[in-house]
């Protein structure tokens, strides 16, 4: 019986010890802190829209990452960072949707 009375009393004491004031956490505003170091126009790098593997006429394999800005990154292995190719460059003709491309004069098929 004492156990049945003791448990609600302990719960009431624990709840009574809680602070009922509101706790609002607010991030610092733009006028607080040093904002002189924050760049105003941040440009993100292009994202990879497609990664494809091509076999060229000389029997070599190319891995091409097609970027969102129209450029590409040509790699000889999957692990290497690759060579960037600007959009519309003479070295690379084709796009991610084409089944065949031309890279440095070599015809390559996906």
Buried (B, 14 or more C-beta within 10 A) or exposed (E): EEEEEEEEEEEEEEEEEEEEEEEEEEEEEEEEEEEEEEEEEEEEEBEEEEEBEBEBEEEEEBBBBBBEEBBBBBBEEEEEEBEEBEEEEEEBBBBBEBEEBBBEEEBBEB
